[in-house]
Amino acid sequence: MKANDPKHPWARLTAAARTMTDDRDNAAPHGFATRVVALGFANEPRLTVSLFERFAWRAVGVAGLLAILSVVVNYSVLSRTVAVEEQITEEESMAQLLSVD
């Protein structure tokens, strides 16, 4: 059966849906906007901080300090590794230049 046939169930359903109108009230309740603005401007300090939040911020601080400490402690090893890699690269390029001749 063809979908554009007027007796097809889908065609009848879409035709009925096109004729419907929405007459519901879409306005916000009286005083809603005022209440939202008042809650937004309320500056109530948070007195209770969860235990999880307190430990989470401490864990972030400790993790940051450990990261910085590990870079400081291993800086000499890292710089030596980079220097050795640069030296190997220079030696390889010199070997290639000499082998071309």
Jmol script that loads the backbone (N, CA, C; Angstrom):
load data "model"
ATOM      1  N   MET A   1       0.828  -1.169   0.000  1.00  0.00           N
ATOM      2  CA  MET A   1       0.000   0.000   0.000  1.00  0.00           C
ATOM      3  C   MET A   1       0.883   1.246   0.000  1.00  0.00           C
ATOM      4  N   LYS A   2       0.541   2.238  -0.782  1.00  0.00           N
ATOM      5  CA  LYS A   2       1.337   3.451  -0.886  1.00  0.00           C
ATOM      6  C   LYS A   2       1.097   4.354   0.325  1.00  0.00           C
ATOM      7  N   ALA A   3       2.168   5.032   0.777  1.00  0.00           N
ATOM      8  CA  ALA A   3       2.053   5.886   1.968  1.00  0.00           C
ATOM      9  C   ALA A   3       1.284   7.173   1.680  1.00  0.00           C
ATOM     10  N   ASN A   4       1.243   7.634   0.427  1.00  0.00           N
ATOM     11  CA  ASN A   4       0.541   8.883   0.130  1.00  0.00           C
ATOM     12  C   ASN A   4      -0.925   8.640  -0.266  1.00  0.00           C
ATOM     13  N   ASP A   5      -1.418   7.450  -0.095  1.00  0.00           N
ATOM     14  CA  ASP A   5      -2.825   7.131  -0.318  1.00  0.00           C
ATOM     15  C   ASP A   5      -3.656   7.765   0.800  1.00  0.00           C
ATOM     16  N   PRO A   6      -4.729   8.511   0.510  1.00  0.00           N
ATOM     17  CA  PRO A   6      -5.499   9.183   1.555  1.00  0.00           C
ATOM     18  C   PRO A   6      -6.156   8.225   2.542  1.00  0.00           C
ATOM     19  N   LYS A   7      -6.324   6.960   2.180  1.00  0.00           N
ATOM     20  CA  LYS A   7      -6.938   6.003   3.097  1.00  0.00           C
ATOM     21  C   LYS A   7      -5.905   5.258   3.947  1.00  0.00           C
ATOM     22  N   HIS A   8      -4.631   5.536   3.717  1.00  0.00           N
ATOM     23  CA  HIS A   8      -3.556   4.901   4.485  1.00  0.00           C
ATOM     24  C   HIS A   8      -3.591   5.433   5.923  1.00  0.00           C
ATOM     25  N   PRO A   9      -3.385   4.580   6.929  1.00  0.00           N
ATOM     26  CA  PRO A   9      -3.464   5.033   8.332  1.00  0.00           C
ATOM     27  C   PRO A   9      -2.489   6.173   8.656  1.00  0.00           C
ATOM     28  N   TRP A  10      -1.300   6.120   8.090  1.00  0.00           N
ATOM     29  CA  TRP A  10      -0.326   7.183   8.382  1.00  0.00           C
ATOM     30  C   TRP A  10      -0.798   8.522   7.814  1.00  0.00           C
ATOM     31  N   ALA A  11      -1.358   8.521   6.623  1.00  0.00           N
ATOM     32  CA  ALA A  11      -1.850   9.744   6.017  1.00  0.00           C
ATOM     33  C   ALA A  11      -3.011  10.317   6.824  1.00  0.00           C
ATOM     34  N   ARG A  12      -3.907   9.464   7.307  1.00  0.00           N
ATOM     35  CA  ARG A  12      -5.018   9.951   8.128  1.00  0.00           C
ATOM     36  C   ARG A  12      -4.523  10.510   9.456  1.00  0.00           C
ATOM     37  N   LEU A  13      -3.529   9.858  10.053  1.00  0.00           N
ATOM     38  CA  LEU A  13      -2.994  10.321  11.331  1.00  0.00           C
ATOM     39  C   LEU A  13      -2.305  11.677  11.195  1.00  0.00           C
ATOM     40  N   THR A  14      -1.490  11.847  10.177  1.00  0.00           N
ATOM     41  CA  THR A  14      -0.800  13.132  10.000  1.00  0.00           C
ATOM     42  C   THR A  14      -1.770  14.237   9.634  1.00  0.00           C
ATOM     43  N   ALA A  15      -2.814  13.934   8.877  1.00  0.00           N
ATOM     44  CA  ALA A  15      -3.822  14.948   8.548  1.00  0.00           C
ATOM     45  C   ALA A  15      -4.568  15.381   9.795  1.00  0.00           C
ATOM     46  N   ALA A  16      -4.866  14.444  10.688  1.00  0.00           N
ATOM     47  CA  ALA A  16      -5.549  14.787  11.938  1.00  0.00           C
ATOM     48  C   ALA A  16      -4.643  15.608  12.851  1.00  0.00           C
ATOM     49  N   ALA A  17      -3.354  15.296  12.855  1.00  0.00           N
ATOM     50  CA  ALA A  17      -2.416  16.033  13.705  1.00  0.00           C
ATOM     51  C   ALA A  17      -2.249  17.469  13.222  1.00  0.00           C
ATOM     52  N   ARG A  18      -2.327  17.698  11.908  1.00  0.00           N
ATOM     53  CA  ARG A  18      -2.190  19.060  11.378  1.00  0.00           C
ATOM     54  C   ARG A  18      -3.364  19.947  11.757  1.00  0.00           C
ATOM     55  N   THR A  19      -4.522  19.366  11.978  1.00  0.00           N
ATOM     56  CA  THR A  19      -5.705  20.178  12.278  1.00  0.00           C
ATOM     57  C   THR A  19      -5.831  20.509  13.761  1.00  0.00           C
ATOM     58  N   MET A  20      -5.077  19.852  14.623  1.00  0.00           N
ATOM     59  CA  MET A  20      -5.160  20.091  16.071  1.00  0.00           C
ATOM     60  C   MET A  20      -4.469  21.402  16.445  1.00  0.00           C
ATOM     61  N   THR A  21      -5.027  22.092  17.422  1.00  0.00           N
ATOM     62  CA  THR A  21      -4.417  23.306  17.957  1.00  0.00           C
ATOM     63  C   THR A  21      -4.173  23.113  19.449  1.00  0.00           C
ATOM     64  N   ASP A  22      -3.165  23.789  19.970  1.00  0.00           N
ATOM     65  CA  ASP A  22      -2.823  23.698  21.383  1.00  0.00           C
ATOM     66  C   ASP A  22      -3.359  24.931  22.091  1.00  0.00           C
ATOM     67  N   ASP A  23      -4.396  24.748  22.908  1.00  0.00           N
ATOM     68  CA  ASP A  23      -5.034  25.867  23.597  1.00  0.00           C
ATOM     69  C   ASP A  23      -4.625  25.960  25.067  1.00  0.00           C
ATOM     70  N   ARG A  24      -3.598  25.228  25.456  1.00  0.00           N
ATOM     71  CA  ARG A  24      -3.182  25.262  26.859  1.00  0.00           C
ATOM     72  C   ARG A  24      -2.501  26.575  27.190  1.00  0.00           C
ATOM     73  N   ASP A  25      -2.559  26.966  28.477  1.00  0.00           N
ATOM     74  CA  ASP A  25      -1.924  28.193  28.949  1.00  0.00           C
ATOM     75  C   ASP A  25      -0.442  27.910  29.190  1.00  0.00           C
ATOM     76  N   ASN A  26       0.435  28.665  28.545  1.00  0.00           N
ATOM     77  CA  ASN A  26       1.875  28.446  28.662  1.00  0.00           C
ATOM     78  C   ASN A  26       2.548  29.437  29.587  1.00  0.00           C
ATOM     79  N   ALA A  27       1.801  30.286  30.250  1.00  0.00           N
ATOM     80  CA  ALA A  27       2.387  31.314  31.107  1.00  0.00           C
ATOM     81  C   ALA A  27       2.851  30.698  32.425  1.00  0.00           C
ATOM     82  N   ALA A  28       3.871  31.301  33.018  1.00  0.00           N
ATOM     83  CA  ALA A  28       4.363  30.859  34.315  1.00  0.00           C
ATOM     84  C   ALA A  28       3.375  31.277  35.401  1.00  0.00           C
ATOM     85  N   PRO A  29       3.354  30.571  36.525  1.00  0.00           N
ATOM     86  CA  PRO A  29       2.449  30.945  37.610  1.00  0.00           C
ATOM     87  C   PRO A  29       2.757  32.339  38.142  1.00  0.00           C
ATOM     88  N   HIS A  30       1.773  32.971  38.771  1.00  0.00           N
ATOM     89  CA  HIS A  30       1.925  34.320  39.307  1.00  0.00           C
ATOM     90  C   HIS A  30       3.024  34.327  40.377  1.00  0.00           C
ATOM     91  N   GLY A  31       3.973  35.233  40.254  1.00  0.00           N
ATOM     92  CA  GLY A  31       5.044  35.382  41.227  1.00  0.00           C
ATOM     93  C   GLY A  31       6.242  34.481  40.993  1.00  0.00           C
ATOM     94  N   PHE A  32       6.227  33.680  39.965  1.00  0.00           N
ATOM     95  CA  PHE A  32       7.322  32.746  39.708  1.00  0.00           C
ATOM     96  C   PHE A  32       8.624  33.484  39.392  1.00  0.00           C
ATOM     97  N   ALA A  33       8.554  34.481  38.508  1.00  0.00           N
ATOM     98  CA  ALA A  33       9.756  35.219  38.124  1.00  0.00           C
ATOM     99  C   ALA A  33      10.350  35.952  39.322  1.00  0.00           C
ATOM    100  N   THR A  34       9.495  36.541  40.166  1.00  0.00           N
ATOM    101  CA  THR A  34       9.976  37.248  41.347  1.00  0.00           C
ATOM    102  C   THR A  34      10.682  36.289  42.294  1.00  0.00           C
ATOM    103  N   ARG A  35      10.109  35.114  42.474  1.00  0.00           N
ATOM    104  CA  ARG A  35      10.699  34.132  43.372  1.00  0.00           C
ATOM    105  C   ARG A  35      12.051  33.657  42.842  1.00  0.00           C
ATOM    106  N   VAL A  36      12.173  33.450  41.538  1.00  0.00           N
ATOM    107  CA  VAL A  36      13.434  32.998  40.947  1.00  0.00           C
ATOM    108  C   VAL A  36      14.506  34.059  41.104  1.00  0.00           C
ATOM    109  N   VAL A  37      14.146  35.333  40.857  1.00  0.00           N
ATOM    110  CA  VAL A  37      15.117  36.419  41.007  1.00  0.00           C
ATOM    111  C   VAL A  37      15.544  36.555  42.461  1.00  0.00           C
ATOM    112  N   ALA A  38      14.604  36.443  43.393  1.00  0.00           N
ATOM    113  CA  ALA A  38      14.934  36.553  44.815  1.00  0.00           C
ATOM    114  C   ALA A  38      15.874  35.432  45.240  1.00  0.00           C
ATOM    115  N   LEU A  39      15.639  34.226  44.755  1.00  0.00           N
ATOM    116  CA  LEU A  39      16.540  33.117  45.098  1.00  0.00           C
ATOM    117  C   LEU A  39      17.922  33.308  44.472  1.00  0.00           C
ATOM    118  N   GLY A  40      17.960  33.907  43.295  1.00  0.00           N
ATOM    119  CA  GLY A  40      19.246  34.137  42.636  1.00  0.00           C
ATOM    120  C   GLY A  40      20.082  35.183  43.346  1.00  0.00           C
ATOM    121  N   PHE A  41      19.442  36.194  43.904  1.00  0.00           N
ATOM    122  CA  PHE A  41      20.183  37.245  44.592  1.00  0.00           C
ATOM    123  C   PHE A  41      20.413  36.958  46.066  1.00  0.00           C
ATOM    124  N   ALA A  42      19.871  35.902  46.586  1.00  0.00           N
ATOM    125  CA  ALA A  42      20.075  35.553  47.990  1.00  0.00           C
ATOM    126  C   ALA A  42      21.520  35.125  48.189  1.00  0.00           C
ATOM    127  N   ASN A  43      22.164  35.755  49.130  1.00  0.00           N
ATOM    128  CA  ASN A  43      23.574  35.450  49.414  1.00  0.00           C
ATOM    129  C   ASN A  43      23.690  34.709  50.729  1.00  0.00           C
ATOM    130  N   GLU A  44      23.127  33.539  50.763  1.00  0.00           N
ATOM    131  CA  GLU A  44      23.215  32.745  51.978  1.00  0.00           C
ATOM    132  C   GLU A  44      24.511  31.939  51.953  1.00  0.00           C
ATOM    133  N   PRO A  45      25.359  32.136  52.937  1.00  0.00           N
ATOM    134  CA  PRO A  45      26.609  31.366  52.952  1.00  0.00           C
ATOM    135  C   PRO A  45      26.334  29.896  53.260  1.00  0.00           C
ATOM    136  N   ARG A  46      27.116  29.052  52.607  1.00  0.00           N
ATOM    137  CA  ARG A  46      26.980  27.622  52.875  1.00  0.00           C
ATOM    138  C   ARG A  46      27.696  27.313  54.168  1.00  0.00           C
ATOM    139  N   LEU A  47      26.961  26.874  55.144  1.00  0.00           N
ATOM    140  CA  LEU A  47      27.561  26.563  56.427  1.00  0.00           C
ATOM    141  C   LEU A  47      28.031  25.115  56.500  1.00  0.00           C
ATOM    142  N   THR A  48      27.389  24.279  55.769  1.00  0.00           N
ATOM    143  CA  THR A  48      27.759  22.870  55.820  1.00  0.00           C
ATOM    144  C   THR A  48      28.537  22.499  54.568  1.00  0.00           C
ATOM    145  N   VAL A  49      29.704  21.982  54.776  1.00  0.00           N
ATOM    146  CA  VAL A  49      30.532  21.482  53.685  1.00  0.00           C
ATOM    147  C   VAL A  49      30.625  19.979  53.876  1.00  0.00           C
ATOM    148  N   SER A  50      30.364  19.274  52.827  1.00  0.00           N
ATOM    149  CA  SER A  50      30.368  17.821  52.965  1.00  0.00           C
ATOM    150  C   SER A  50      31.778  17.316  53.242  1.00  0.00           C
ATOM    151  N   LEU A  51      31.828  16.208  53.902  1.00  0.00           N
ATOM    152  CA  LEU A  51      33.114  15.587  54.231  1.00  0.00           C
ATOM    153  C   LEU A  51      33.847  15.169  52.951  1.00  0.00           C
ATOM    154  N   PHE A  52      33.097  14.693  51.977  1.00  0.00           N
ATOM    155  CA  PHE A  52      33.699  14.291  50.702  1.00  0.00           C
ATOM    156  C   PHE A  52      34.353  15.484  50.010  1.00  0.00           C
ATOM    157  N   GLU A  53      33.674  16.641  50.026  1.00  0.00           N
ATOM    158  CA  GLU A  53      34.226  17.826  49.372  1.00  0.00           C
ATOM    159  C   GLU A  53      35.517  18.276  50.056  1.00  0.00           C
ATOM    160  N   ARG A  54      35.528  18.234  51.359  1.00  0.00           N
ATOM    161  CA  ARG A  54      36.729  18.633  52.103  1.00  0.00           C
ATOM    162  C   ARG A  54      37.908  17.736  51.748  1.00  0.00           C
ATOM    163  N   PHE A  55      37.702  16.423  51.715  1.00  0.00           N
ATOM    164  CA  PHE A  55      38.787  15.503  51.378  1.00  0.00           C
ATOM    165  C   PHE A  55      39.165  15.606  49.903  1.00  0.00           C
ATOM    166  N   ALA A  56      38.200  15.907  49.052  1.00  0.00           N
ATOM    167  CA  ALA A  56      38.500  16.023  47.628  1.00  0.00           C
ATOM    168  C   ALA A  56      39.434  17.194  47.363  1.00  0.00           C
ATOM    169  N   TRP A  57      39.185  18.337  47.991  1.00  0.00           N
ATOM    170  CA  TRP A  57      40.072  19.492  47.795  1.00  0.00           C
ATOM    171  C   TRP A  57      41.458  19.228  48.364  1.00  0.00           C
ATOM    172  N   ARG A  58      41.525  18.537  49.476  1.00  0.00           N
ATOM    173  CA  ARG A  58      42.840  18.189  50.028  1.00  0.00           C
ATOM    174  C   ARG A  58      43.575  17.231  49.096  1.00  0.00           C
ATOM    175  N   ALA A  59      42.851  16.284  48.515  1.00  0.00           N
ATOM    176  CA  ALA A  59      43.478  15.329  47.604  1.00  0.00           C
ATOM    177  C   ALA A  59      44.004  16.030  46.356  1.00  0.00           C
ATOM    178  N   VAL A  60      43.287  17.025  45.864  1.00  0.00           N
ATOM    179  CA  VAL A  60      43.766  17.786  44.702  1.00  0.00           C
ATOM    180  C   VAL A  60      45.062  18.509  45.050  1.00  0.00           C
ATOM    181  N   GLY A  61      45.118  19.107  46.230  1.00  0.00           N
ATOM    182  CA  GLY A  61      46.331  19.793  46.664  1.00  0.00           C
ATOM    183  C   GLY A  61      47.505  18.850  46.814  1.00  0.00           C
ATOM    184  N   VAL A  62      47.281  17.720  47.438  1.00  0.00           N
ATOM    185  CA  VAL A  62      48.353  16.739  47.635  1.00  0.00           C
ATOM    186  C   VAL A  62      48.826  16.194  46.291  1.00  0.00           C
ATOM    187  N   ALA A  63      47.907  15.914  45.382  1.00  0.00           N
ATOM    188  CA  ALA A  63      48.295  15.400  44.064  1.00  0.00           C
ATOM    189  C   ALA A  63      49.113  16.427  43.293  1.00  0.00           C
ATOM    190  N   GLY A  64      48.740  17.699  43.387  1.00  0.00           N
ATOM    191  CA  GLY A  64      49.511  18.750  42.722  1.00  0.00           C
ATOM    192  C   GLY A  64      50.914  18.868  43.292  1.00  0.00           C
ATOM    193  N   LEU A  65      51.020  18.838  44.620  1.00  0.00           N
ATOM    194  CA  LEU A  65      52.347  18.911  45.244  1.00  0.00           C
ATOM    195  C   LEU A  65      53.213  17.714  44.874  1.00  0.00           C
ATOM    196  N   LEU A  66      52.633  16.526  44.830  1.00  0.00           N
ATOM    197  CA  LEU A  66      53.396  15.343  44.443  1.00  0.00           C
ATOM    198  C   LEU A  66      53.859  15.423  42.994  1.00  0.00           C
ATOM    199  N   ALA A  67      53.030  15.979  42.123  1.00  0.00           N
ATOM    200  CA  ALA A  67      53.423  16.127  40.720  1.00  0.00           C
ATOM    201  C   ALA A  67      54.598  17.090  40.587  1.00  0.00           C
ATOM    202  N   ILE A  68      54.525  18.212  41.276  1.00  0.00           N
ATOM    203  CA  ILE A  68      55.620  19.186  41.231  1.00  0.00           C
ATOM    204  C   ILE A  68      56.886  18.587  41.835  1.00  0.00           C
ATOM    205  N   LEU A  69      56.744  17.895  42.956  1.00  0.00           N
ATOM    206  CA  LEU A  69      57.896  17.275  43.611  1.00  0.00           C
ATOM    207  C   LEU A  69      58.547  16.225  42.711  1.00  0.00           C
ATOM    208  N   SER A  70      57.755  15.440  41.999  1.00  0.00           N
ATOM    209  CA  SER A  70      58.340  14.409  41.136  1.00  0.00           C
ATOM    210  C   SER A  70      59.091  15.024  39.964  1.00  0.00           C
ATOM    211  N   VAL A  71      58.603  16.144  39.442  1.00  0.00           N
ATOM    212  CA  VAL A  71      59.324  16.821  38.355  1.00  0.00           C
ATOM    213  C   VAL A  71      60.639  17.390  38.880  1.00  0.00           C
ATOM    214  N   VAL A  72      60.605  17.987  40.063  1.00  0.00           N
ATOM    215  CA  VAL A  72      61.826  18.574  40.639  1.00  0.00           C
ATOM    216  C   VAL A  72      62.859  17.485  40.913  1.00  0.00           C
ATOM    217  N   VAL A  73      62.439  16.376  41.497  1.00  0.00           N
ATOM    218  CA  VAL A  73      63.374  15.306  41.856  1.00  0.00           C
ATOM    219  C   VAL A  73      63.964  14.663  40.607  1.00  0.00           C
ATOM    220  N   ASN A  74      63.172  14.491  39.572  1.00  0.00           N
ATOM    221  CA  ASN A  74      63.638  13.778  38.377  1.00  0.00           C
ATOM    222  C   ASN A  74      64.083  14.706  37.259  1.00  0.00           C
ATOM    223  N   TYR A  75      64.254  15.980  37.520  1.00  0.00           N
ATOM    224  CA  TYR A  75      64.642  16.918  36.469  1.00  0.00           C
ATOM    225  C   TYR A  75      66.007  16.572  35.884  1.00  0.00           C
ATOM    226  N   SER A  76      66.942  16.194  36.733  1.00  0.00           N
ATOM    227  CA  SER A  76      68.282  15.881  36.228  1.00  0.00           C
ATOM    228  C   SER A  76      68.246  14.661  35.299  1.00  0.00           C
ATOM    229  N   VAL A  77      67.464  13.666  35.636  1.00  0.00           N
ATOM    230  CA  VAL A  77      67.348  12.478  34.791  1.00  0.00           C
ATOM    231  C   VAL A  77      66.684  12.842  33.468  1.00  0.00           C
ATOM    232  N   LEU A  78      65.644  13.657  33.533  1.00  0.00           N
ATOM    233  CA  LEU A  78      64.947  14.061  32.319  1.00  0.00           C
ATOM    234  C   LEU A  78      65.844  14.883  31.400  1.00  0.00           C
ATOM    235  N   SER A  79      66.611  15.802  31.980  1.00  0.00           N
ATOM    236  CA  SER A  79      67.477  16.637  31.151  1.00  0.00           C
ATOM    237  C   SER A  79      68.612  15.808  30.549  1.00  0.00           C
ATOM    238  N   ARG A  80      69.133  14.830  31.298  1.00  0.00           N
ATOM    239  CA  ARG A  80      70.172  13.958  30.754  1.00  0.00           C
ATOM    240  C   ARG A  80      69.636  13.112  29.612  1.00  0.00           C
ATOM    241  N   THR A  81      68.429  12.620  29.738  1.00  0.00           N
ATOM    242  CA  THR A  81      67.822  11.801  28.691  1.00  0.00           C
ATOM    243  C   THR A  81      67.657  12.611  27.414  1.00  0.00           C
ATOM    244  N   VAL A  82      67.208  13.840  27.545  1.00  0.00           N
ATOM    245  CA  VAL A  82      67.044  14.699  26.370  1.00  0.00           C
ATOM    246  C   VAL A  82      68.397  14.988  25.741  1.00  0.00           C
ATOM    247  N   ALA A  83      69.410  15.245  26.559  1.00  0.00           N
ATOM    248  CA  ALA A  83      70.747  15.526  26.037  1.00  0.00           C
ATOM    249  C   ALA A  83      71.314  14.315  25.307  1.00  0.00           C
ATOM    250  N   VAL A  84      71.116  13.125  25.871  1.00  0.00           N
ATOM    251  CA  VAL A  84      71.621  11.904  25.237  1.00  0.00           C
ATOM    252  C   VAL A  84      70.909  11.674  23.904  1.00  0.00           C
ATOM    253  N   GLU A  85      69.597  11.906  23.877  1.00  0.00           N
ATOM    254  CA  GLU A  85      68.848  11.734  22.626  1.00  0.00           C
ATOM    255  C   GLU A  85      69.314  12.737  21.574  1.00  0.00           C
ATOM    256  N   GLU A  86      69.606  13.962  21.981  1.00  0.00           N
ATOM    257  CA  GLU A  86      70.117  14.957  21.037  1.00  0.00           C
ATOM    258  C   GLU A  86      71.488  14.550  20.520  1.00  0.00           C
ATOM    259  N   GLN A  87      72.326  14.014  21.410  1.00  0.00           N
ATOM    260  CA  GLN A  87      73.656  13.592  21.003  1.00  0.00           C
ATOM    261  C   GLN A  87      73.574  12.428  20.022  1.00  0.00           C
ATOM    262  N   ILE A  88      72.669  11.476  20.291  1.00  0.00           N
ATOM    263  CA  ILE A  88      72.500  10.334  19.385  1.00  0.00           C
ATOM    264  C   ILE A  88      72.016  10.822  18.028  1.00  0.00           C
ATOM    265  N   THR A  89      71.105  11.766  18.030  1.00  0.00           N
ATOM    266  CA  THR A  89      70.594  12.303  16.773  1.00  0.00           C
ATOM    267  C   THR A  89      71.701  13.003  15.996  1.00  0.00           C
ATOM    268  N   GLU A  90      72.548  13.768  16.687  1.00  0.00           N
ATOM    269  CA  GLU A  90      73.667  14.450  16.028  1.00  0.00           C
ATOM    270  C   GLU A  90      74.660  13.433  15.462  1.00  0.00           C
ATOM    271  N   GLU A  91      74.949  12.381  16.228  1.00  0.00           N
ATOM    272  CA  GLU A  91      75.889  11.362  15.761  1.00  0.00           C
ATOM    273  C   GLU A  91      75.332  10.630  14.544  1.00  0.00           C
ATOM    274  N   GLU A  92      74.032  10.347  14.561  1.00  0.00           N
ATOM    275  CA  GLU A  92      73.424   9.674  13.412  1.00  0.00           C
ATOM    276  C   GLU A  92      73.465  10.559  12.178  1.00  0.00           C
ATOM    277  N   SER A  93      73.209  11.854  12.356  1.00  0.00           N
ATOM    278  CA  SER A  93      73.227  12.743  11.198  1.00  0.00           C
ATOM    279  C   SER A  93      74.656  12.884  10.664  1.00  0.00           C
ATOM    280  N   MET A  94      75.638  12.913  11.570  1.00  0.00           N
ATOM    281  CA  MET A  94      77.039  12.972  11.114  1.00  0.00           C
ATOM    282  C   MET A  94      77.426  11.681  10.387  1.00  0.00           C
ATOM    283  N   ALA A  95      76.961  10.535  10.896  1.00  0.00           N
ATOM    284  CA  ALA A  95      77.267   9.252  10.254  1.00  0.00           C
ATOM    285  C   ALA A  95      76.633   9.198   8.865  1.00  0.00           C
ATOM    286  N   GLN A  96      75.453   9.751   8.724  1.00  0.00           N
ATOM    287  CA  GLN A  96      74.797   9.757   7.422  1.00  0.00           C
ATOM    288  C   GLN A  96      75.554  10.672   6.463  1.00  0.00           C
ATOM    289  N   LEU A  97      76.011  11.804   6.955  1.00  0.00           N
ATOM    290  CA  LEU A  97      76.765  12.715   6.103  1.00  0.00           C
ATOM    291  C   LEU A  97      78.076  12.071   5.633  1.00  0.00           C
ATOM    292  N   LEU A  98      78.753  11.374   6.544  1.00  0.00           N
ATOM    293  CA  LEU A  98      80.006  10.746   6.197  1.00  0.00           C
ATOM    294  C   LEU A  98      79.810   9.551   5.273  1.00  0.00           C
ATOM    295  N   SER A  99      78.715   8.833   5.433  1.00  0.00           N
ATOM    296  CA  SER A  99      78.495   7.663   4.585  1.00  0.00           C
ATOM    297  C   SER A  99      78.045   8.054   3.184  1.00  0.00           C
ATOM    298  N   VAL A 100      77.550   9.253   3.000  1.00  0.00           N
ATOM    299  CA  VAL A 100      77.130   9.716   1.683  1.00  0.00           C
ATOM    300  C   VAL A 100      78.347   9.950   0.807  1.00  0.00           C
ATOM    301  N   ASP A 101      79.417  10.432   1.401  1.00  0.00           N
ATOM    302  CA  ASP A 101      80.631  10.739   0.612  1.00  0.00           C
ATOM    303  C   ASP A 101      81.215   9.523   0.039  1.00  0.00           C
TER     304      ASP A 101
END
end "model"
wireframe off; spacefill off
backbone 0.3
color backbone group
